[in-house]
Amino acid sequence: MDNQENKFKEMARRNDVARQLGLNVVLTNKAAELPDIEELLYAVRSFNKFNKHDDFYGWHDLGYFDWKGQRVLWKIDYFDPTLTHFEDPLSDTCKRVVTIMLAKEY
């Protein structure tokens, strides 16, 4: 396994942990209006339908599914500890923010 592949696998692992634990999750206003928010959050935390077409690099940083008649998308962004600047996703100080939105908002 080459170094880049190892980095991608580690990034996917960290992204999965953050998403599955529900760390730093935000919903857009439209997503917050969806029914059954607790179930929606569970669906994001338990998402595992990654494939080469939608997750080309294998980072597990974006996913989408249908929820109560709406296409929902979640994505992970990487910030420094102050949440003011983007951060290297593999840095030890990186904060992952999971944003849940309607796909049409992206």
C-alpha positions as CSV (number, residue, x, y, z in Angstrom):
1,M,0.0,0.0,0.0
2,D,1.5,3.4,-1.0
3,N,1.7,6.4,1.3
4,Q,-1.1,8.3,-0.5
5,E,-3.4,5.3,-0.1
6,N,-2.6,5.1,3.6
7,K,-3.4,8.8,4.0
8,F,-6.7,8.4,2.3
9,K,-7.6,5.4,4.5
10,E,-6.7,7.4,7.6
11,M,-8.8,10.3,6.4
12,A,-11.8,8.0,5.8
13,R,-11.3,6.5,9.3
14,R,-11.2,9.9,11.0
15,N,-14.2,11.1,8.9
16,D,-16.2,8.0,9.8
17,V,-15.4,8.4,13.5
18,A,-16.5,12.0,13.6
19,R,-19.7,11.3,11.6
20,Q,-20.6,8.2,13.6
21,L,-20.1,9.9,16.9
22,G,-22.2,12.9,15.7
23,L,-19.4,15.4,16.5
24,N,-19.8,19.0,15.4
25,V,-23.0,18.5,13.4
26,V,-24.8,21.4,11.9
27,L,-28.0,21.5,9.9
28,T,-29.0,24.1,7.4
29,N,-32.3,25.9,8.1
30,K,-34.1,23.8,5.4
31,A,-32.7,20.5,6.8
32,A,-33.7,21.5,10.3
33,E,-37.3,21.7,9.1
34,L,-37.3,18.1,8.0
35,P,-39.4,15.6,10.1
36,D,-37.9,13.2,12.5
37,I,-34.6,15.0,13.1
38,E,-33.3,12.4,15.6
39,E,-33.9,9.6,13.0
40,L,-32.2,11.7,10.3
41,L,-29.2,12.2,12.5
42,Y,-29.1,8.5,13.1
43,A,-29.3,7.9,9.3
44,V,-26.2,10.2,8.8
45,R,-24.3,8.5,11.6
46,S,-25.0,5.0,10.3
47,F,-24.5,5.8,6.5
48,N,-22.3,3.2,4.8
49,K,-23.2,3.3,1.1
50,F,-19.9,4.6,-0.2
51,N,-18.9,3.7,-3.7
52,K,-16.2,4.6,-6.2
53,H,-18.6,6.8,-8.2
54,D,-19.6,9.0,-5.3
55,D,-16.5,8.7,-3.1
56,F,-13.8,8.5,-5.7
57,Y,-10.9,8.9,-3.3
58,G,-12.4,6.9,-0.5
59,W,-12.4,9.8,2.0
60,H,-16.0,9.2,3.3
61,D,-16.5,13.0,3.4
62,L,-19.8,13.2,1.6
63,G,-23.0,11.1,1.3
64,Y,-26.6,11.5,0.3
65,F,-29.9,9.6,0.6
66,D,-33.6,10.2,0.3
67,W,-35.3,11.3,3.5
68,K,-39.1,11.6,3.8
69,G,-39.4,12.6,0.1
70,Q,-36.3,14.9,0.1
71,R,-32.8,14.2,-1.1
72,V,-30.5,14.9,1.8
73,L,-26.8,15.5,1.6
74,W,-24.2,15.5,4.3
75,K,-20.6,16.7,3.9
76,I,-17.5,17.1,6.1
77,D,-15.4,20.2,6.2
78,Y,-12.1,20.6,8.0
79,F,-11.2,23.5,10.3
80,D,-8.6,24.7,12.7
81,P,-9.5,24.6,16.4
82,T,-11.1,28.1,16.3
83,L,-13.3,27.0,13.4
84,T,-12.2,30.1,11.4
85,H,-9.8,28.6,8.8
86,F,-9.6,25.4,6.8
87,E,-7.2,22.8,8.2
88,D,-5.2,19.9,6.9
89,P,-7.6,16.9,7.4
90,L,-4.8,14.8,8.8
91,S,-3.5,17.3,11.3
92,D,-4.0,16.4,15.0
93,T,-5.7,19.8,15.6
94,C,-8.3,19.4,12.8
95,K,-11.9,19.8,13.7
96,R,-14.4,18.1,11.4
97,V,-17.7,19.7,10.9
98,V,-20.6,17.6,9.5
99,T,-23.1,19.7,7.6
100,I,-26.5,18.2,6.8
101,M,-28.5,19.9,4.1
102,L,-31.0,19.4,1.3
103,A,-29.2,18.3,-1.8
104,K,-30.7,21.3,-3.7
105,E,-29.0,23.6,-1.3
106,Y,-25.5,22.4,-2.3
